[in-house]
């Protein structure tokens, strides 16, 4: 593999929609109902979110290799550290380089929107590192879904709305819930696929704790609850009915639920992982469009 291909693999591009999708929702909530849009703020938010995600992925790659979680018999794609594609110290350097870029983008956001964002950015980076790093990584204790829901749902949607408007809104929190649940669904596919190797490595993810059968049901419930929340949010927040455009992504859910329910081979589950991330992106783009359309009419 070429050097560029190796680093692209290390960045795990299939996971990056989880960083971008909530920003689309929070920004369009600001640009539409709140009538506030600052393009440079959006660029900085996208750069910061992407490089926090990439830094987290690299940190996970490095830490899982050290702990023996990424073995040759895992069903997922080869990890660059465990696979010997990149020396561990270079993966660590790239991790911190990614976080430095994220901090630089965050510095601009702090300058423009307030020092409150310093705590949010610091918490995001610390949470990314401690997911599989540190003395007691919470990803090894079945808490990964909580982290993903908070940082790829609540924090990302509300944060991207706040940096545009410098306000906190109930609507931003409400919209963050289905977005965060779909981000959790991406992690669930990953952990269902890796359940056996994670168990052997002592990585007690939620999938390991619940078992494959129950985790599959939790995955399906998470998908459908995410969609069911959209009309409820419309009814209780006063946002227009256009947000129900997100329901156009619903036909993608049944095939994903069936694949995760019926398949155990790495190829099918790797495809389901990417498809779940794409469904989240489609859902969020449609939701963002629904937020914008009334202001464009």
C-alpha positions as CSV (number, residue, x, y, z in Angstrom):
1,X,0.0,0.0,0.0
2,X,1.1,3.6,-0.7
3,X,1.7,5.9,2.2
4,X,-1.3,8.0,1.4
5,X,-3.5,4.9,1.3
6,X,-2.2,3.8,4.6
7,X,-3.0,7.1,6.3
8,X,-6.4,7.2,4.7
9,X,-7.1,3.8,6.1
10,X,-5.8,4.9,9.5
11,X,-8.2,7.9,9.5
12,X,-11.2,5.5,9.0
13,X,-13.1,7.5,6.5
14,X,-16.3,5.5,7.0
15,X,-16.6,7.0,10.5
16,X,-16.2,10.6,9.4
17,X,-19.8,11.3,8.4
18,X,-20.6,11.0,12.1
19,X,-18.4,14.1,12.7
20,X,-20.0,16.1,9.8
21,X,-23.6,15.2,9.9
22,X,-24.5,16.9,13.3
23,X,-22.7,20.1,12.2
24,X,-25.1,20.2,9.2
25,X,-28.1,20.0,11.5
26,X,-26.9,22.6,14.0
27,X,-25.7,25.0,11.4
28,X,-28.9,24.8,9.4
29,X,-31.0,25.3,12.6
30,X,-29.0,28.5,13.0
31,X,-29.2,29.6,9.4
32,X,-32.9,28.8,9.0
33,X,-35.1,29.4,12.0
34,X,-32.5,31.6,13.8
35,X,-31.5,33.4,10.6
36,X,-27.8,33.4,11.4
37,X,-25.0,32.0,9.3
38,X,-21.3,32.7,9.5
39,X,-19.4,30.8,6.8
40,X,-15.9,31.0,8.4
41,X,-17.4,29.7,11.7
42,X,-18.8,26.7,9.7
43,X,-15.4,26.0,8.1
44,X,-13.6,26.1,11.5
45,X,-16.3,23.8,13.1
46,X,-15.9,21.3,10.2
47,X,-12.1,21.3,10.5
48,X,-12.2,21.0,14.2
49,X,-14.8,18.1,14.2
50,X,-13.0,16.2,11.5
51,X,-9.6,16.3,13.1
52,X,-11.0,15.4,16.6
53,X,-12.6,12.4,14.9
54,X,-9.4,11.5,13.0
55,X,-7.3,12.0,16.2
56,X,-9.7,9.7,18.1
57,X,-9.5,7.1,15.4
58,X,-5.7,7.2,15.4
59,X,-5.6,7.1,19.2
60,X,-7.9,4.1,19.1
61,X,-5.7,2.4,16.5
62,X,-2.6,2.9,18.7
63,X,-4.2,2.0,22.0
64,X,-6.0,-1.1,20.8
65,X,-2.8,-2.5,19.3
66,X,-1.0,-2.0,22.5
67,X,-3.7,-3.8,24.5
68,X,-4.0,-6.6,22.0
69,X,-7.6,-5.9,20.9
70,X,-6.7,-5.7,17.2
71,X,-5.6,-9.3,16.3
72,X,-5.2,-11.1,13.0
73,X,-8.6,-12.8,13.4
74,X,-10.7,-9.7,13.7
75,X,-13.3,-9.3,11.0
76,X,-12.9,-5.6,10.5
77,X,-10.3,-3.9,8.2
78,X,-6.7,-4.2,9.1
79,X,-5.6,-1.5,11.6
80,X,-2.4,0.2,10.7
81,X,-0.6,-0.2,14.0
82,X,-1.5,-3.8,14.7
83,X,-1.0,-4.7,11.0
84,X,2.5,-3.3,11.1
85,X,1.7,-0.8,8.3
86,X,2.9,2.2,10.4
87,X,5.3,2.2,13.4
88,X,3.4,2.9,16.6
89,X,5.3,6.1,17.4
90,X,4.3,7.6,14.0
91,X,0.6,6.8,14.7
92,X,1.0,8.5,18.1
93,X,2.6,11.5,16.4
94,X,-0.2,11.7,13.9
95,X,-2.7,11.5,16.7
96,X,-1.3,14.6,18.4
97,X,-0.9,16.4,15.1
98,X,-4.6,15.9,14.4
99,X,-5.5,17.2,17.8
100,X,-3.2,20.3,17.3
101,X,-5.1,21.1,14.0
102,X,-8.4,20.7,15.9
103,X,-7.2,23.0,18.7
104,X,-6.2,25.6,16.1
105,X,-9.7,25.5,14.6
106,X,-11.1,25.6,18.1
107,X,-9.1,28.6,18.9
108,X,-10.8,30.6,16.2
109,X,-14.2,29.4,17.4
110,X,-13.3,30.4,21.0
111,X,-12.2,33.9,19.7
112,X,-15.5,34.3,17.8
113,X,-18.0,32.7,20.0
114,X,-16.7,32.7,23.6
115,X,-14.5,30.9,26.1
116,X,-17.2,28.5,27.0
117,X,-16.1,26.5,24.0
118,X,-12.7,25.8,25.6
119,X,-14.2,23.4,28.0
120,X,-16.2,21.7,25.2
121,X,-13.1,21.3,23.0
122,X,-10.9,20.0,25.8
123,X,-13.6,17.5,26.9
124,X,-13.9,16.3,23.3
125,X,-10.2,15.6,23.0
126,X,-9.9,14.0,26.4
127,X,-12.9,11.8,25.7
128,X,-11.4,10.8,22.4
129,X,-8.1,9.8,23.9
130,X,-9.6,8.0,26.9
131,X,-12.0,6.0,24.8
132,X,-9.3,3.3,24.4
133,X,-6.3,5.0,26.1
134,X,-5.3,5.7,29.6
135,X,-5.3,3.4,32.6
136,X,-9.1,2.6,32.5
137,X,-10.4,3.2,29.0
138,X,-14.2,3.6,29.1
139,X,-14.6,2.0,25.7
140,X,-13.5,-1.2,27.3
141,X,-16.2,-0.9,29.9
142,X,-19.2,-0.7,27.6
143,X,-19.6,3.1,27.8
144,X,-18.7,3.9,24.2
145,X,-22.3,4.5,23.1
146,X,-22.7,7.1,25.9
147,X,-19.6,8.9,24.6
148,X,-20.8,8.8,21.1
149,X,-24.3,10.0,21.9
150,X,-23.0,12.9,23.9
151,X,-20.2,14.1,21.7
152,X,-21.5,13.2,18.2
153,X,-25.1,14.1,19.1
154,X,-25.7,16.6,21.9
155,X,-22.4,18.4,21.9
156,X,-22.0,18.5,18.1
157,X,-25.5,19.7,17.2
158,X,-25.8,22.2,20.1
159,X,-22.2,23.3,19.7
160,X,-22.5,24.0,16.0
161,X,-25.7,26.0,16.7
162,X,-24.0,27.9,19.5
163,X,-21.0,28.9,17.6
164,X,-23.3,30.5,14.9
165,X,-25.7,32.2,17.3
166,X,-23.9,32.3,20.7
167,X,-27.2,31.0,22.1
168,X,-28.5,27.7,23.5
169,X,-31.8,26.5,22.2
170,X,-34.2,23.7,23.3
171,X,-34.7,22.9,19.6
172,X,-31.0,22.2,19.2
173,X,-31.1,19.7,22.0
174,X,-34.2,18.0,20.7
175,X,-32.6,17.5,17.2
176,X,-29.4,16.2,18.7
177,X,-31.2,13.2,20.2
178,X,-32.0,11.3,16.9
179,X,-28.6,12.4,15.5
180,X,-26.8,11.0,18.5
181,X,-28.7,7.8,18.4
182,X,-27.8,7.2,14.7
183,X,-24.2,7.9,15.6
184,X,-24.5,5.2,18.3
185,X,-25.9,2.8,15.7
186,X,-22.6,3.1,13.7
187,X,-20.6,2.1,16.8
188,X,-23.0,-0.7,17.5
189,X,-22.4,-2.3,14.1
190,X,-18.6,-2.0,14.7
191,X,-18.9,-3.7,18.1
192,X,-21.3,-6.4,17.0
193,X,-18.8,-7.3,14.2
194,X,-15.8,-7.3,16.7
195,X,-17.7,-9.0,19.5
196,X,-15.7,-12.3,19.6
197,X,-12.2,-10.7,19.3
198,X,-13.2,-8.0,21.8
199,X,-14.3,-10.6,24.3
200,X,-11.0,-12.5,24.0
201,X,-9.1,-9.2,24.5
202,X,-11.0,-8.3,27.6
203,X,-12.7,-5.4,25.8
204,X,-16.2,-5.4,27.4
205,X,-18.1,-3.3,25.0
206,X,-21.9,-3.1,25.3
207,X,-22.1,-5.8,22.6
208,X,-19.9,-8.1,24.7
209,X,-22.0,-7.3,27.8
210,X,-25.4,-7.9,26.2
211,X,-24.5,-10.6,23.8
212,X,-24.9,-10.7,20.0
213,X,-28.7,-11.4,20.0
214,X,-29.7,-8.7,22.4
215,X,-27.3,-6.2,20.8
216,X,-28.8,-6.8,17.4
217,X,-32.2,-6.0,18.8
218,X,-30.9,-2.8,20.4
219,X,-29.4,-1.8,17.1
220,X,-32.7,-2.2,15.3
221,X,-34.6,-0.3,18.0
222,X,-32.1,2.5,17.9
223,X,-32.6,2.9,14.2
224,X,-36.4,3.0,14.3
225,X,-36.5,5.2,17.5
226,X,-34.3,7.8,15.7
227,X,-36.9,8.1,12.9
228,X,-39.9,8.0,15.3
229,X,-38.5,11.0,17.2
230,X,-38.6,13.3,14.2
231,X,-42.4,13.8,14.0
232,X,-42.4,14.1,17.8
233,X,-39.8,16.9,17.7
234,X,-42.0,18.6,15.1
235,X,-45.0,18.5,17.4
236,X,-43.3,19.7,20.5
237,X,-40.8,22.3,19.3
238,X,-42.7,24.4,16.9
239,X,-40.3,23.7,14.0
240,X,-42.0,23.4,10.7
241,X,-43.3,20.1,9.2
242,X,-40.4,20.3,6.7
243,X,-38.1,18.5,9.2
244,X,-40.1,15.4,8.4
245,X,-38.1,15.2,5.2
246,X,-35.7,13.2,7.3
247,X,-38.2,10.3,7.2
248,X,-37.3,9.9,3.5
249,X,-34.2,8.0,4.8
250,X,-36.4,5.5,6.6
251,X,-36.4,2.9,3.8
252,X,-32.7,2.4,4.3
253,X,-33.2,1.1,7.8
254,X,-34.9,-2.3,7.3
255,X,-32.1,-3.8,5.1
256,X,-29.5,-2.6,7.6
257,X,-31.4,-4.1,10.5
258,X,-31.7,-7.4,8.6
259,X,-28.0,-7.5,7.7
260,X,-26.9,-6.9,11.2
261,X,-29.5,-9.5,12.5
262,X,-28.6,-12.3,10.1
263,X,-25.0,-11.9,9.1
264,X,-21.8,-12.6,11.0
265,X,-19.2,-12.4,8.2
266,X,-16.9,-9.5,8.2
267,X,-17.6,-8.4,4.6
268,X,-21.3,-8.0,5.2
269,X,-20.9,-6.2,8.5
270,X,-18.2,-3.9,7.2
271,X,-20.6,-2.9,4.4
272,X,-23.3,-2.4,7.0
273,X,-21.0,-0.2,9.0
274,X,-20.4,2.1,6.0
275,X,-24.1,2.0,5.1
276,X,-25.2,3.0,8.6
277,X,-22.8,6.0,8.5
278,X,-24.2,7.0,5.1
279,X,-27.8,6.6,6.3
280,X,-26.9,8.9,9.2
281,X,-25.5,11.4,6.8
282,X,-28.6,11.2,4.5
283,X,-30.9,11.6,7.5
284,X,-29.0,14.7,8.7
285,X,-28.8,16.3,5.3
286,X,-32.6,15.8,4.8
287,X,-33.2,17.1,8.3
288,X,-30.9,20.1,7.6
289,X,-32.7,20.8,4.4
290,X,-36.1,20.7,6.2
291,X,-34.8,23.3,8.6
292,X,-33.6,25.6,5.8
293,X,-36.6,25.3,3.3
294,X,-39.0,27.7,5.2
295,X,-36.4,30.5,5.1
296,X,-35.7,29.9,1.4
297,X,-39.4,30.1,0.4
